[in-house]
Each structure stands twice: as structure tokens, then as C-alpha cells.
Amino acid sequence: MADKREKFVKLAEARVSKALKELQLIGNLSNRSAYEYSEEDVKQMFRALQKGLDAAKSRFSEPGAPSNPVFRLGE
């Protein structure tokens, strides 16, 4: 059982750290001198991120719940 816990901790730390780094990179897109975007673009991005977080969280209480990791603006 300790092996499963160690594996979980190792993977969770790596994956959450990676996700946090990716979120930081998404935040970098807010630089209006480098990028052009609408408020609707921002809303779509954060709705998709929240939906992904909600789906991942639900999988801990509802194993096998579906997820859709693909994001496209305008969808």
C-alpha cells in the first residue's frame, strides 16, 4: 500500500506543479502589448479551465467520469 501512496504523491506533485506552471503561462497572455484578445476570449478560456478542473475533481468522487481536454476559441 505504501508503494501506491508514494506513486500518488510523486505523480500528484509533478502534475500539479506542471499545471500551475501552465496556468502562469496562460496568465502571460494578458500582456496587451504582445497580444490582442476580447473579453469573450478570456471568458471562454476560463470557462474551459473551470470545466476541466470540475471534471478532474469529480473523478475523485465519481471514478470514470468523462473529460474533454481539448480547447478551441469560439466553441
CHARMM internal coordinates of N, CA and C (Angstrom, degrees):
IC EDIT
DIST 1 N 1 CA 1.4502
DIST 1 CA 1 C 1.5378
ANGL 1 N 1 CA 1 C 111.11
DIST 1 C 2 N 1.3190
ANGL 1 CA 1 C 2 N 116.55
DIHE 1 N 1 CA 1 C 2 N -34.06
DIST 2 N 2 CA 1.4658
ANGL 1 C 2 N 2 CA 119.97
DIHE 1 CA 1 C 2 N 2 CA 179.32
DIST 2 CA 2 C 1.5226
ANGL 2 N 2 CA 2 C 110.74
DIHE 1 C 2 N 2 CA 2 C -62.60
DIST 2 C 3 N 1.3434
ANGL 2 CA 2 C 3 N 116.84
DIHE 2 N 2 CA 2 C 3 N -34.65
DIST 3 N 3 CA 1.4641
ANGL 2 C 3 N 3 CA 119.96
DIHE 2 CA 2 C 3 N 3 CA 178.35
DIST 3 CA 3 C 1.5213
ANGL 3 N 3 CA 3 C 111.63
DIHE 2 C 3 N 3 CA 3 C -61.38
DIST 3 C 4 N 1.3209
ANGL 3 CA 3 C 4 N 117.01
DIHE 3 N 3 CA 3 C 4 N -41.99
DIST 4 N 4 CA 1.4684
ANGL 3 C 4 N 4 CA 120.57
DIHE 3 CA 3 C 4 N 4 CA 179.75
DIST 4 CA 4 C 1.5260
ANGL 4 N 4 CA 4 C 110.45
DIHE 3 C 4 N 4 CA 4 C -65.25
DIST 4 C 5 N 1.3348
ANGL 4 CA 4 C 5 N 116.98
DIHE 4 N 4 CA 4 C 5 N -39.82
DIST 5 N 5 CA 1.4678
ANGL 4 C 5 N 5 CA 121.38
DIHE 4 CA 4 C 5 N 5 CA 179.03
DIST 5 CA 5 C 1.5240
ANGL 5 N 5 CA 5 C 110.16
DIHE 4 C 5 N 5 CA 5 C -64.99
DIST 5 C 6 N 1.3264
ANGL 5 CA 5 C 6 N 116.00
DIHE 5 N 5 CA 5 C 6 N -46.56
DIST 6 N 6 CA 1.4700
ANGL 5 C 6 N 6 CA 120.28
DIHE 5 CA 5 C 6 N 6 CA 179.80
DIST 6 CA 6 C 1.5198
ANGL 6 N 6 CA 6 C 111.20
DIHE 5 C 6 N 6 CA 6 C -60.75
DIST 6 C 7 N 1.3252
ANGL 6 CA 6 C 7 N 116.09
DIHE 6 N 6 CA 6 C 7 N -41.80
DIST 7 N 7 CA 1.4627
ANGL 6 C 7 N 7 CA 120.59
DIHE 6 CA 6 C 7 N 7 CA 178.68
DIST 7 CA 7 C 1.5226
ANGL 7 N 7 CA 7 C 110.48
DIHE 6 C 7 N 7 CA 7 C -63.69
DIST 7 C 8 N 1.3511
ANGL 7 CA 7 C 8 N 116.91
DIHE 7 N 7 CA 7 C 8 N -43.87
DIST 8 N 8 CA 1.4545
ANGL 7 C 8 N 8 CA 121.13
DIHE 7 CA 7 C 8 N 8 CA 178.99
DIST 8 CA 8 C 1.5259
ANGL 8 N 8 CA 8 C 110.31
DIHE 7 C 8 N 8 CA 8 C -60.19
DIST 8 C 9 N 1.3274
ANGL 8 CA 8 C 9 N 117.48
DIHE 8 N 8 CA 8 C 9 N -48.94
DIST 9 N 9 CA 1.4660
ANGL 8 C 9 N 9 CA 121.72
DIHE 8 CA 8 C 9 N 9 CA -177.94
DIST 9 CA 9 C 1.5239
ANGL 9 N 9 CA 9 C 110.29
DIHE 8 C 9 N 9 CA 9 C -60.21
DIST 9 C 10 N 1.3218
ANGL 9 CA 9 C 10 N 116.35
DIHE 9 N 9 CA 9 C 10 N -46.15
DIST 10 N 10 CA 1.4665
ANGL 9 C 10 N 10 CA 120.51
DIHE 9 CA 9 C 10 N 10 CA -178.95
DIST 10 CA 10 C 1.5277
ANGL 10 N 10 CA 10 C 111.31
DIHE 9 C 10 N 10 CA 10 C -60.93
DIST 10 C 11 N 1.3263
ANGL 10 CA 10 C 11 N 116.23
DIHE 10 N 10 CA 10 C 11 N -48.84
DIST 11 N 11 CA 1.4646
ANGL 10 C 11 N 11 CA 120.01
DIHE 10 CA 10 C 11 N 11 CA -178.89
DIST 11 CA 11 C 1.5233
ANGL 11 N 11 CA 11 C 111.94
DIHE 10 C 11 N 11 CA 11 C -69.23
DIST 11 C 12 N 1.3359
ANGL 11 CA 11 C 12 N 117.33
DIHE 11 N 11 CA 11 C 12 N -40.76
DIST 12 N 12 CA 1.4679
ANGL 11 C 12 N 12 CA 120.30
DIHE 11 CA 11 C 12 N 12 CA -179.58
DIST 12 CA 12 C 1.5152
ANGL 12 N 12 CA 12 C 110.88
DIHE 11 C 12 N 12 CA 12 C -62.20
DIST 12 C 13 N 1.3210
ANGL 12 CA 12 C 13 N 117.09
DIHE 12 N 12 CA 12 C 13 N -45.54
DIST 13 N 13 CA 1.4688
ANGL 12 C 13 N 13 CA 119.71
DIHE 12 CA 12 C 13 N 13 CA 179.66
DIST 13 CA 13 C 1.5279
ANGL 13 N 13 CA 13 C 110.97
DIHE 12 C 13 N 13 CA 13 C -61.95
DIST 13 C 14 N 1.3169
ANGL 13 CA 13 C 14 N 117.41
DIHE 13 N 13 CA 13 C 14 N -44.17
DIST 14 N 14 CA 1.4637
ANGL 13 C 14 N 14 CA 120.38
DIHE 13 CA 13 C 14 N 14 CA -179.17
DIST 14 CA 14 C 1.5230
ANGL 14 N 14 CA 14 C 111.37
DIHE 13 C 14 N 14 CA 14 C -66.06
DIST 14 C 15 N 1.3283
ANGL 14 CA 14 C 15 N 116.83
DIHE 14 N 14 CA 14 C 15 N -45.57
DIST 15 N 15 CA 1.4690
ANGL 14 C 15 N 15 CA 119.77
DIHE 14 CA 14 C 15 N 15 CA -175.58
DIST 15 CA 15 C 1.5211
ANGL 15 N 15 CA 15 C 112.68
DIHE 14 C 15 N 15 CA 15 C -71.54
DIST 15 C 16 N 1.3290
ANGL 15 CA 15 C 16 N 116.85
DIHE 15 N 15 CA 15 C 16 N -38.87
DIST 16 N 16 CA 1.4737
ANGL 15 C 16 N 16 CA 119.11
DIHE 15 CA 15 C 16 N 16 CA 178.37
DIST 16 CA 16 C 1.5247
ANGL 16 N 16 CA 16 C 109.56
DIHE 15 C 16 N 16 CA 16 C -68.34
DIST 16 C 17 N 1.3191
ANGL 16 CA 16 C 17 N 117.47
DIHE 16 N 16 CA 16 C 17 N -40.49
DIST 17 N 17 CA 1.4678
ANGL 16 C 17 N 17 CA 119.92
DIHE 16 CA 16 C 17 N 17 CA 177.16
DIST 17 CA 17 C 1.5207
ANGL 17 N 17 CA 17 C 110.70
DIHE 16 C 17 N 17 CA 17 C -60.53
DIST 17 C 18 N 1.3278
ANGL 17 CA 17 C 18 N 116.56
DIHE 17 N 17 CA 17 C 18 N -42.80
DIST 18 N 18 CA 1.4679
ANGL 17 C 18 N 18 CA 120.97
DIHE 17 CA 17 C 18 N 18 CA 178.76
DIST 18 CA 18 C 1.5336
ANGL 18 N 18 CA 18 C 110.59
DIHE 17 C 18 N 18 CA 18 C -63.88
DIST 18 C 19 N 1.3294
ANGL 18 CA 18 C 19 N 117.15
DIHE 18 N 18 CA 18 C 19 N -43.05
DIST 19 N 19 CA 1.4667
ANGL 18 C 19 N 19 CA 120.87
DIHE 18 CA 18 C 19 N 19 CA 179.60
DIST 19 CA 19 C 1.5262
ANGL 19 N 19 CA 19 C 110.75
DIHE 18 C 19 N 19 CA 19 C -63.65
DIST 19 C 20 N 1.3305
ANGL 19 CA 19 C 20 N 117.12
DIHE 19 N 19 CA 19 C 20 N -40.56
DIST 20 N 20 CA 1.4646
ANGL 19 C 20 N 20 CA 120.31
DIHE 19 CA 19 C 20 N 20 CA 178.87
DIST 20 CA 20 C 1.5311
ANGL 20 N 20 CA 20 C 110.75
DIHE 19 C 20 N 20 CA 20 C -64.62
DIST 20 C 21 N 1.3179
ANGL 20 CA 20 C 21 N 117.12
DIHE 20 N 20 CA 20 C 21 N -38.75
DIST 21 N 21 CA 1.4615
ANGL 20 C 21 N 21 CA 120.85
DIHE 20 CA 20 C 21 N 21 CA 177.43
DIST 21 CA 21 C 1.5330
ANGL 21 N 21 CA 21 C 110.08
DIHE 20 C 21 N 21 CA 21 C -64.06
DIST 21 C 22 N 1.3334
ANGL 21 CA 21 C 22 N 116.68
DIHE 21 N 21 CA 21 C 22 N -42.28
DIST 22 N 22 CA 1.4651
ANGL 21 C 22 N 22 CA 120.60
DIHE 21 CA 21 C 22 N 22 CA 178.47
DIST 22 CA 22 C 1.5336
ANGL 22 N 22 CA 22 C 110.62
DIHE 21 C 22 N 22 CA 22 C -64.28
DIST 22 C 23 N 1.3334
ANGL 22 CA 22 C 23 N 117.78
DIHE 22 N 22 CA 22 C 23 N -37.42
DIST 23 N 23 CA 1.4614
ANGL 22 C 23 N 23 CA 120.45
DIHE 22 CA 22 C 23 N 23 CA 176.69
DIST 23 CA 23 C 1.5252
ANGL 23 N 23 CA 23 C 110.90
DIHE 22 C 23 N 23 CA 23 C -63.94
DIST 23 C 24 N 1.3174
ANGL 23 CA 23 C 24 N 116.42
DIHE 23 N 23 CA 23 C 24 N -38.18
DIST 24 N 24 CA 1.4611
ANGL 23 C 24 N 24 CA 120.09
DIHE 23 CA 23 C 24 N 24 CA 176.48
DIST 24 CA 24 C 1.5258
ANGL 24 N 24 CA 24 C 109.80
DIHE 23 C 24 N 24 CA 24 C -61.50
DIST 24 C 25 N 1.3223
ANGL 24 CA 24 C 25 N 116.52
DIHE 24 N 24 CA 24 C 25 N -41.60
DIST 25 N 25 CA 1.4655
ANGL 24 C 25 N 25 CA 120.56
DIHE 24 CA 24 C 25 N 25 CA 178.91
DIST 25 CA 25 C 1.5262
ANGL 25 N 25 CA 25 C 111.28
DIHE 24 C 25 N 25 CA 25 C -65.54
DIST 25 C 26 N 1.3284
ANGL 25 CA 25 C 26 N 117.09
DIHE 25 N 25 CA 25 C 26 N -36.70
DIST 26 N 26 CA 1.4664
ANGL 25 C 26 N 26 CA 119.96
DIHE 25 CA 25 C 26 N 26 CA 175.46
DIST 26 CA 26 C 1.5241
ANGL 26 N 26 CA 26 C 109.37
DIHE 25 C 26 N 26 CA 26 C -62.65
DIST 26 C 27 N 1.3206
ANGL 26 CA 26 C 27 N 116.61
DIHE 26 N 26 CA 26 C 27 N -41.86
DIST 27 N 27 CA 1.4623
ANGL 26 C 27 N 27 CA 120.87
DIHE 26 CA 26 C 27 N 27 CA 177.43
DIST 27 CA 27 C 1.5186
ANGL 27 N 27 CA 27 C 112.27
DIHE 26 C 27 N 27 CA 27 C -59.09
DIST 27 C 28 N 1.3245
ANGL 27 CA 27 C 28 N 116.60
DIHE 27 N 27 CA 27 C 28 N -32.54
DIST 28 N 28 CA 1.4697
ANGL 27 C 28 N 28 CA 120.23
DIHE 27 CA 27 C 28 N 28 CA 178.53
DIST 28 CA 28 C 1.5265
ANGL 28 N 28 CA 28 C 111.92
DIHE 27 C 28 N 28 CA 28 C -62.80
DIST 28 C 29 N 1.3287
ANGL 28 CA 28 C 29 N 117.52
DIHE 28 N 28 CA 28 C 29 N -22.32
DIST 29 N 29 CA 1.4626
ANGL 28 C 29 N 29 CA 120.96
DIHE 28 CA 28 C 29 N 29 CA 178.55
DIST 29 CA 29 C 1.5328
ANGL 29 N 29 CA 29 C 112.31
DIHE 28 C 29 N 29 CA 29 C -66.66
DIST 29 C 30 N 1.3247
ANGL 29 CA 29 C 30 N 117.53
DIHE 29 N 29 CA 29 C 30 N -10.92
DIST 30 N 30 CA 1.4632
ANGL 29 C 30 N 30 CA 120.84
DIHE 29 CA 29 C 30 N 30 CA -178.64
DIST 30 CA 30 C 1.5295
ANGL 30 N 30 CA 30 C 112.40
DIHE 29 C 30 N 30 CA 30 C -74.04
DIST 30 C 31 N 1.3109
ANGL 30 CA 30 C 31 N 118.46
DIHE 30 N 30 CA 30 C 31 N -7.18
DIST 31 N 31 CA 1.4570
ANGL 30 C 31 N 31 CA 123.39
DIHE 30 CA 30 C 31 N 31 CA -179.33
DIST 31 CA 31 C 1.5276
ANGL 31 N 31 CA 31 C 110.24
DIHE 30 C 31 N 31 CA 31 C -69.21
DIST 31 C 32 N 1.3205
ANGL 31 CA 31 C 32 N 116.59
DIHE 31 N 31 CA 31 C 32 N 99.43
DIST 32 N 32 CA 1.4716
ANGL 31 C 32 N 32 CA 121.53
DIHE 31 CA 31 C 32 N 32 CA -176.16
DIST 32 CA 32 C 1.5309
ANGL 32 N 32 CA 32 C 112.90
DIHE 31 C 32 N 32 CA 32 C -68.35
DIST 32 C 33 N 1.3303
ANGL 32 CA 32 C 33 N 117.73
DIHE 32 N 32 CA 32 C 33 N -17.90
DIST 33 N 33 CA 1.4688
ANGL 32 C 33 N 33 CA 118.12
DIHE 32 CA 32 C 33 N 33 CA 177.25
DIST 33 CA 33 C 1.5299
ANGL 33 N 33 CA 33 C 111.06
DIHE 32 C 33 N 33 CA 33 C -77.69
DIST 33 C 34 N 1.3259
ANGL 33 CA 33 C 34 N 117.11
DIHE 33 N 33 CA 33 C 34 N -15.11
DIST 34 N 34 CA 1.4636
ANGL 33 C 34 N 34 CA 120.65
DIHE 33 CA 33 C 34 N 34 CA -179.97
DIST 34 CA 34 C 1.5287
ANGL 34 N 34 CA 34 C 112.92
DIHE 33 C 34 N 34 CA 34 C -110.41
DIST 34 C 35 N 1.3357
ANGL 34 CA 34 C 35 N 116.52
DIHE 34 N 34 CA 34 C 35 N -23.08
DIST 35 N 35 CA 1.4636
ANGL 34 C 35 N 35 CA 120.79
DIHE 34 CA 34 C 35 N 35 CA -173.24
DIST 35 CA 35 C 1.5139
ANGL 35 N 35 CA 35 C 111.08
DIHE 34 C 35 N 35 CA 35 C -135.79
DIST 35 C 36 N 1.3196
ANGL 35 CA 35 C 36 N 115.52
DIHE 35 N 35 CA 35 C 36 N 152.05
DIST 36 N 36 CA 1.4586
ANGL 35 C 36 N 36 CA 121.87
DIHE 35 CA 35 C 36 N 36 CA 174.60
DIST 36 CA 36 C 1.5249
ANGL 36 N 36 CA 36 C 107.59
DIHE 35 C 36 N 36 CA 36 C -118.09
DIST 36 C 37 N 1.3163
ANGL 36 CA 36 C 37 N 116.69
DIHE 36 N 36 CA 36 C 37 N 128.71
DIST 37 N 37 CA 1.4634
ANGL 36 C 37 N 37 CA 121.49
DIHE 36 CA 36 C 37 N 37 CA -178.93
DIST 37 CA 37 C 1.5153
ANGL 37 N 37 CA 37 C 109.23
DIHE 36 C 37 N 37 CA 37 C -154.17
DIST 37 C 38 N 1.3235
ANGL 37 CA 37 C 38 N 115.30
DIHE 37 N 37 CA 37 C 38 N 159.66
DIST 38 N 38 CA 1.4624
ANGL 37 C 38 N 38 CA 120.85
DIHE 37 CA 37 C 38 N 38 CA 178.65
DIST 38 CA 38 C 1.5274
ANGL 38 N 38 CA 38 C 109.41
DIHE 37 C 38 N 38 CA 38 C -103.04
DIST 38 C 39 N 1.2985
ANGL 38 CA 38 C 39 N 115.13
DIHE 38 N 38 CA 38 C 39 N 165.25
DIST 39 N 39 CA 1.4673
ANGL 38 C 39 N 39 CA 119.97
DIHE 38 CA 38 C 39 N 39 CA 175.90
DIST 39 CA 39 C 1.5268
ANGL 39 N 39 CA 39 C 109.99
DIHE 38 C 39 N 39 CA 39 C -63.48
DIST 39 C 40 N 1.3195
ANGL 39 CA 39 C 40 N 116.71
DIHE 39 N 39 CA 39 C 40 N -32.65
DIST 40 N 40 CA 1.4699
ANGL 39 C 40 N 40 CA 120.33
DIHE 39 CA 39 C 40 N 40 CA 177.22
DIST 40 CA 40 C 1.5330
ANGL 40 N 40 CA 40 C 110.49
DIHE 39 C 40 N 40 CA 40 C -65.33
DIST 40 C 41 N 1.3275
ANGL 40 CA 40 C 41 N 117.25
DIHE 40 N 40 CA 40 C 41 N -38.50
DIST 41 N 41 CA 1.4720
ANGL 40 C 41 N 41 CA 120.48
DIHE 40 CA 40 C 41 N 41 CA 175.55
DIST 41 CA 41 C 1.5277
ANGL 41 N 41 CA 41 C 110.13
DIHE 40 C 41 N 41 CA 41 C -58.09
DIST 41 C 42 N 1.3259
ANGL 41 CA 41 C 42 N 115.58
DIHE 41 N 41 CA 41 C 42 N -45.97
DIST 42 N 42 CA 1.4679
ANGL 41 C 42 N 42 CA 121.19
DIHE 41 CA 41 C 42 N 42 CA -178.84
DIST 42 CA 42 C 1.5277
ANGL 42 N 42 CA 42 C 110.00
DIHE 41 C 42 N 42 CA 42 C -63.20
DIST 42 C 43 N 1.3268
ANGL 42 CA 42 C 43 N 116.62
DIHE 42 N 42 CA 42 C 43 N -44.85
DIST 43 N 43 CA 1.4704
ANGL 42 C 43 N 43 CA 119.96
DIHE 42 CA 42 C 43 N 43 CA 178.74
DIST 43 CA 43 C 1.5200
ANGL 43 N 43 CA 43 C 111.40
DIHE 42 C 43 N 43 CA 43 C -60.13
DIST 43 C 44 N 1.3320
ANGL 43 CA 43 C 44 N 116.88
DIHE 43 N 43 CA 43 C 44 N -43.34
DIST 44 N 44 CA 1.4620
ANGL 43 C 44 N 44 CA 121.02
DIHE 43 CA 43 C 44 N 44 CA 179.34
DIST 44 CA 44 C 1.5230
ANGL 44 N 44 CA 44 C 111.33
DIHE 43 C 44 N 44 CA 44 C -62.64
DIST 44 C 45 N 1.3155
ANGL 44 CA 44 C 45 N 116.76
DIHE 44 N 44 CA 44 C 45 N -43.20
DIST 45 N 45 CA 1.4604
ANGL 44 C 45 N 45 CA 120.78
DIHE 44 CA 44 C 45 N 45 CA 179.48
DIST 45 CA 45 C 1.5279
ANGL 45 N 45 CA 45 C 110.87
DIHE 44 C 45 N 45 CA 45 C -59.89
DIST 45 C 46 N 1.3217
ANGL 45 CA 45 C 46 N 116.14
DIHE 45 N 45 CA 45 C 46 N -48.73
DIST 46 N 46 CA 1.4597
ANGL 45 C 46 N 46 CA 118.80
DIHE 45 CA 45 C 46 N 46 CA -175.22
DIST 46 CA 46 C 1.5262
ANGL 46 N 46 CA 46 C 112.70
DIHE 45 C 46 N 46 CA 46 C -75.55
DIST 46 C 47 N 1.3281
ANGL 46 CA 46 C 47 N 117.22
DIHE 46 N 46 CA 46 C 47 N -27.33
DIST 47 N 47 CA 1.4750
ANGL 46 C 47 N 47 CA 118.81
DIHE 46 CA 46 C 47 N 47 CA 171.93
DIST 47 CA 47 C 1.5249
ANGL 47 N 47 CA 47 C 110.02
DIHE 46 C 47 N 47 CA 47 C -65.01
DIST 47 C 48 N 1.3237
ANGL 47 CA 47 C 48 N 116.42
DIHE 47 N 47 CA 47 C 48 N -43.20
DIST 48 N 48 CA 1.4617
ANGL 47 C 48 N 48 CA 120.81
DIHE 47 CA 47 C 48 N 48 CA 179.14
DIST 48 CA 48 C 1.5252
ANGL 48 N 48 CA 48 C 111.00
DIHE 47 C 48 N 48 CA 48 C -64.18
DIST 48 C 49 N 1.3290
ANGL 48 CA 48 C 49 N 116.84
DIHE 48 N 48 CA 48 C 49 N -42.48
DIST 49 N 49 CA 1.4623
ANGL 48 C 49 N 49 CA 119.87
DIHE 48 CA 48 C 49 N 49 CA 178.05
DIST 49 CA 49 C 1.5298
ANGL 49 N 49 CA 49 C 111.25
DIHE 48 C 49 N 49 CA 49 C -63.37
DIST 49 C 50 N 1.3336
ANGL 49 CA 49 C 50 N 116.30
DIHE 49 N 49 CA 49 C 50 N -43.82
DIST 50 N 50 CA 1.4632
ANGL 49 C 50 N 50 CA 119.68
DIHE 49 CA 49 C 50 N 50 CA 179.75
DIST 50 CA 50 C 1.5209
ANGL 50 N 50 CA 50 C 111.40
DIHE 49 C 50 N 50 CA 50 C -64.33
DIST 50 C 51 N 1.3269
ANGL 50 CA 50 C 51 N 115.60
DIHE 50 N 50 CA 50 C 51 N -40.25
DIST 51 N 51 CA 1.4617
ANGL 50 C 51 N 51 CA 120.17
DIHE 50 CA 50 C 51 N 51 CA 178.09
DIST 51 CA 51 C 1.5328
ANGL 51 N 51 CA 51 C 110.40
DIHE 50 C 51 N 51 CA 51 C -61.86
DIST 51 C 52 N 1.3274
ANGL 51 CA 51 C 52 N 116.48
DIHE 51 N 51 CA 51 C 52 N -41.76
DIST 52 N 52 CA 1.4581
ANGL 51 C 52 N 52 CA 121.01
DIHE 51 CA 51 C 52 N 52 CA 177.26
DIST 52 CA 52 C 1.5135
ANGL 52 N 52 CA 52 C 112.43
DIHE 51 C 52 N 52 CA 52 C -64.16
DIST 52 C 53 N 1.3315
ANGL 52 CA 52 C 53 N 116.91
DIHE 52 N 52 CA 52 C 53 N -41.79
DIST 53 N 53 CA 1.4638
ANGL 52 C 53 N 53 CA 120.72
DIHE 52 CA 52 C 53 N 53 CA 176.74
DIST 53 CA 53 C 1.5208
ANGL 53 N 53 CA 53 C 111.05
DIHE 52 C 53 N 53 CA 53 C -63.55
DIST 53 C 54 N 1.3292
ANGL 53 CA 53 C 54 N 116.02
DIHE 53 N 53 CA 53 C 54 N -44.32
DIST 54 N 54 CA 1.4641
ANGL 53 C 54 N 54 CA 120.26
DIHE 53 CA 53 C 54 N 54 CA 179.25
DIST 54 CA 54 C 1.5258
ANGL 54 N 54 CA 54 C 111.25
DIHE 53 C 54 N 54 CA 54 C -61.18
DIST 54 C 55 N 1.3338
ANGL 54 CA 54 C 55 N 116.25
DIHE 54 N 54 CA 54 C 55 N -41.50
DIST 55 N 55 CA 1.4684
ANGL 54 C 55 N 55 CA 120.36
DIHE 54 CA 54 C 55 N 55 CA -179.65
DIST 55 CA 55 C 1.5273
ANGL 55 N 55 CA 55 C 110.67
DIHE 54 C 55 N 55 CA 55 C -66.19
DIST 55 C 56 N 1.3303
ANGL 55 CA 55 C 56 N 116.73
DIHE 55 N 55 CA 55 C 56 N -42.64
DIST 56 N 56 CA 1.4623
ANGL 55 C 56 N 56 CA 119.83
DIHE 55 CA 55 C 56 N 56 CA 179.21
DIST 56 CA 56 C 1.5260
ANGL 56 N 56 CA 56 C 110.56
DIHE 55 C 56 N 56 CA 56 C -64.06
DIST 56 C 57 N 1.3259
ANGL 56 CA 56 C 57 N 116.48
DIHE 56 N 56 CA 56 C 57 N -43.03
DIST 57 N 57 CA 1.4606
ANGL 56 C 57 N 57 CA 120.89
DIHE 56 CA 56 C 57 N 57 CA 179.98
DIST 57 CA 57 C 1.5237
ANGL 57 N 57 CA 57 C 111.15
DIHE 56 C 57 N 57 CA 57 C -63.58
DIST 57 C 58 N 1.3231
ANGL 57 CA 57 C 58 N 117.30
DIHE 57 N 57 CA 57 C 58 N -41.22
DIST 58 N 58 CA 1.4626
ANGL 57 C 58 N 58 CA 120.33
DIHE 57 CA 57 C 58 N 58 CA -177.98
DIST 58 CA 58 C 1.5246
ANGL 58 N 58 CA 58 C 111.74
DIHE 57 C 58 N 58 CA 58 C -65.92
DIST 58 C 59 N 1.3234
ANGL 58 CA 58 C 59 N 117.00
DIHE 58 N 58 CA 58 C 59 N -26.73
DIST 59 N 59 CA 1.4653
ANGL 58 C 59 N 59 CA 119.94
DIHE 58 CA 58 C 59 N 59 CA 179.82
DIST 59 CA 59 C 1.5219
ANGL 59 N 59 CA 59 C 111.87
DIHE 58 C 59 N 59 CA 59 C -65.47
DIST 59 C 60 N 1.3248
ANGL 59 CA 59 C 60 N 118.04
DIHE 59 N 59 CA 59 C 60 N -20.79
DIST 60 N 60 CA 1.4640
ANGL 59 C 60 N 60 CA 120.83
DIHE 59 CA 59 C 60 N 60 CA 177.02
DIST 60 CA 60 C 1.5227
ANGL 60 N 60 CA 60 C 111.53
DIHE 59 C 60 N 60 CA 60 C -76.21
DIST 60 C 61 N 1.3284
ANGL 60 CA 60 C 61 N 117.43
DIHE 60 N 60 CA 60 C 61 N -23.89
DIST 61 N 61 CA 1.4669
ANGL 60 C 61 N 61 CA 120.40
DIHE 60 CA 60 C 61 N 61 CA 177.55
DIST 61 CA 61 C 1.5175
ANGL 61 N 61 CA 61 C 111.89
DIHE 60 C 61 N 61 CA 61 C -107.90
DIST 61 C 62 N 1.3376
ANGL 61 CA 61 C 62 N 116.82
DIHE 61 N 61 CA 61 C 62 N -21.34
DIST 62 N 62 CA 1.4610
ANGL 61 C 62 N 62 CA 122.70
DIHE 61 CA 61 C 62 N 62 CA 179.00
DIST 62 CA 62 C 1.5281
ANGL 62 N 62 CA 62 C 108.92
DIHE 61 C 62 N 62 CA 62 C -129.86
DIST 62 C 63 N 1.3438
ANGL 62 CA 62 C 63 N 117.07
DIHE 62 N 62 CA 62 C 63 N 76.72
DIST 63 N 63 CA 1.4681
ANGL 62 C 63 N 63 CA 118.63
DIHE 62 CA 62 C 63 N 63 CA -178.48
DIST 63 CA 63 C 1.5326
ANGL 63 N 63 CA 63 C 112.43
DIHE 62 C 63 N 63 CA 63 C -53.86
DIST 63 C 64 N 1.3115
ANGL 63 CA 63 C 64 N 115.22
DIHE 63 N 63 CA 63 C 64 N 138.91
DIST 64 N 64 CA 1.4571
ANGL 63 C 64 N 64 CA 120.49
DIHE 63 CA 63 C 64 N 64 CA 179.33
DIST 64 CA 64 C 1.5140
ANGL 64 N 64 CA 64 C 113.80
DIHE 63 C 64 N 64 CA 64 C 90.60
DIST 64 C 65 N 1.3393
ANGL 64 CA 64 C 65 N 117.81
DIHE 64 N 64 CA 64 C 65 N 1.02
DIST 65 N 65 CA 1.4612
ANGL 64 C 65 N 65 CA 120.39
DIHE 64 CA 64 C 65 N 65 CA 178.24
DIST 65 CA 65 C 1.5290
ANGL 65 N 65 CA 65 C 108.57
DIHE 64 C 65 N 65 CA 65 C -62.19
DIST 65 C 66 N 1.3356
ANGL 65 CA 65 C 66 N 118.23
DIHE 65 N 65 CA 65 C 66 N 138.36
DIST 66 N 66 CA 1.4680
ANGL 65 C 66 N 66 CA 120.79
DIHE 65 CA 65 C 66 N 66 CA -176.27
DIST 66 CA 66 C 1.5263
ANGL 66 N 66 CA 66 C 112.46
DIHE 65 C 66 N 66 CA 66 C -71.20
DIST 66 C 67 N 1.3153
ANGL 66 CA 66 C 67 N 115.58
DIHE 66 N 66 CA 66 C 67 N 154.84
DIST 67 N 67 CA 1.4610
ANGL 66 C 67 N 67 CA 121.03
DIHE 66 CA 66 C 67 N 67 CA 174.24
DIST 67 CA 67 C 1.5248
ANGL 67 N 67 CA 67 C 107.93
DIHE 66 C 67 N 67 CA 67 C -137.85
DIST 67 C 68 N 1.3413
ANGL 67 CA 67 C 68 N 115.83
DIHE 67 N 67 CA 67 C 68 N 155.05
DIST 68 N 68 CA 1.4650
ANGL 67 C 68 N 68 CA 121.23
DIHE 67 CA 67 C 68 N 68 CA 179.56
DIST 68 CA 68 C 1.5231
ANGL 68 N 68 CA 68 C 107.76
DIHE 67 C 68 N 68 CA 68 C -132.78
DIST 68 C 69 N 1.3497
ANGL 68 CA 68 C 69 N 117.89
DIHE 68 N 68 CA 68 C 69 N 95.09
DIST 69 N 69 CA 1.4603
ANGL 68 C 69 N 69 CA 120.98
DIHE 68 CA 68 C 69 N 69 CA -173.64
DIST 69 CA 69 C 1.5260
ANGL 69 N 69 CA 69 C 115.95
DIHE 68 C 69 N 69 CA 69 C -81.20
DIST 69 C 70 N 1.3360
ANGL 69 CA 69 C 70 N 118.90
DIHE 69 N 69 CA 69 C 70 N 6.56
DIST 70 N 70 CA 1.4618
ANGL 69 C 70 N 70 CA 120.69
DIHE 69 CA 69 C 70 N 70 CA -177.59
DIST 70 CA 70 C 1.5269
ANGL 70 N 70 CA 70 C 109.43
DIHE 69 C 70 N 70 CA 70 C -95.55
DIST 70 C 71 N 1.3360
ANGL 70 CA 70 C 71 N 116.75
DIHE 70 N 70 CA 70 C 71 N 134.57
DIST 71 N 71 CA 1.4526
ANGL 70 C 71 N 71 CA 122.03
DIHE 70 CA 70 C 71 N 71 CA 179.28
DIST 71 CA 71 C 1.5183
ANGL 71 N 71 CA 71 C 108.97
DIHE 70 C 71 N 71 CA 71 C -125.48
DIST 71 C 72 N 1.3203
ANGL 71 CA 71 C 72 N 115.68
DIHE 71 N 71 CA 71 C 72 N 135.46
DIST 72 N 72 CA 1.4610
ANGL 71 C 72 N 72 CA 122.10
DIHE 71 CA 71 C 72 N 72 CA 174.28
DIST 72 CA 72 C 1.5361
ANGL 72 N 72 CA 72 C 107.54
DIHE 71 C 72 N 72 CA 72 C -136.75
DIST 72 C 73 N 1.2985
ANGL 72 CA 72 C 73 N 117.34
DIHE 72 N 72 CA 72 C 73 N 132.51
DIST 73 N 73 CA 1.4580
ANGL 72 C 73 N 73 CA 120.45
DIHE 72 CA 72 C 73 N 73 CA 176.02
DIST 73 CA 73 C 1.5293
ANGL 73 N 73 CA 73 C 108.81
DIHE 72 C 73 N 73 CA 73 C -66.02
DIST 73 C 74 N 1.3126
ANGL 73 CA 73 C 74 N 114.93
DIHE 73 N 73 CA 73 C 74 N 142.25
DIST 74 N 74 CA 1.4484
ANGL 73 C 74 N 74 CA 120.07
DIHE 73 CA 73 C 74 N 74 CA 178.88
DIST 74 CA 74 C 1.5173
ANGL 74 N 74 CA 74 C 114.56
DIHE 73 C 74 N 74 CA 74 C 88.99
DIST 74 C 75 N 1.3170
ANGL 74 CA 74 C 75 N 116.88
DIHE 74 N 74 CA 74 C 75 N 0.68
DIST 75 N 75 CA 1.4713
ANGL 74 C 75 N 75 CA 119.39
DIHE 74 CA 74 C 75 N 75 CA 179.75
DIST 75 CA 75 C 1.5083
ANGL 75 N 75 CA 75 C 110.64
DIHE 74 C 75 N 75 CA 75 C -105.15
END
COOR INIT
IC SEED 1 N 1 CA 1 C
IC BUILD
